[in-house]
Amino acid sequence: MEPGDEIKTYWFESNGLFYYTKKPYIEAIESPDRFIEVFRSSHRVFVVILAEMFDKLKRDAGIETEPIEKVQVGHWEYVLISNR
């Protein structure tokens, strides 16, 4: 991430991201409409999202991006995506 970039989550909150990113606030996006708004913003945004939710957004909202990173935490699979 570069100065001015944001990081957000989709449908979950992660206290660990506060620790690792040193960000004072990380928005937990809770609706597809808000996700689309964020994803189409003019500044760079990173989103951590469950892989199954990412697949659903790709199908339902026509999101066309590939994950930057995939990681398995316990039985949860997360992906990191960006709008740029």
Secondary structure, DSSP 8 states (H G I E B T S, - for coil): --TT-EEEEES---HHHHHHH--S---EE-SHHHHHHHHTSSS-EEEEEEHHHHHHHHHHH------SEEEEETTEEEEEEE--
